[in-house]
Amino acid sequence: MTVVTASFLREAEWLARTLRQRFKLQGAEDIVQETYLRLATQTDVQHPRALLLRVAVNIARDQLRRAIVRDRHASQAIRFGGT
């Protein structure tokens, strides 16, 4: 078992709770799983909890940015009569 896997198993609930508190997310568990998938093959990690949090926060921010852009495009399409 890698350091990242052991840390993930230990910290997954904390990570999901932190994401829900910081970003008011419904899908925090999905971000936690995506975080693990991105880091599962890492072997030389000095601070696994910090790395898990950093990657999860980056994923959450990316998702929020995408949602903002998607909503903006949808509202413009409605305003100009497009679909």
Secondary structure, DSSP 8 states (H G I E B T S, - for coil): --HHHHHHHHHHHHHHHHHHHHH--S-HHHHHHHHHHHHTT----S-HHHHHHHHHHHHHHHHHHHHHHHHHHHHHHHHTT--
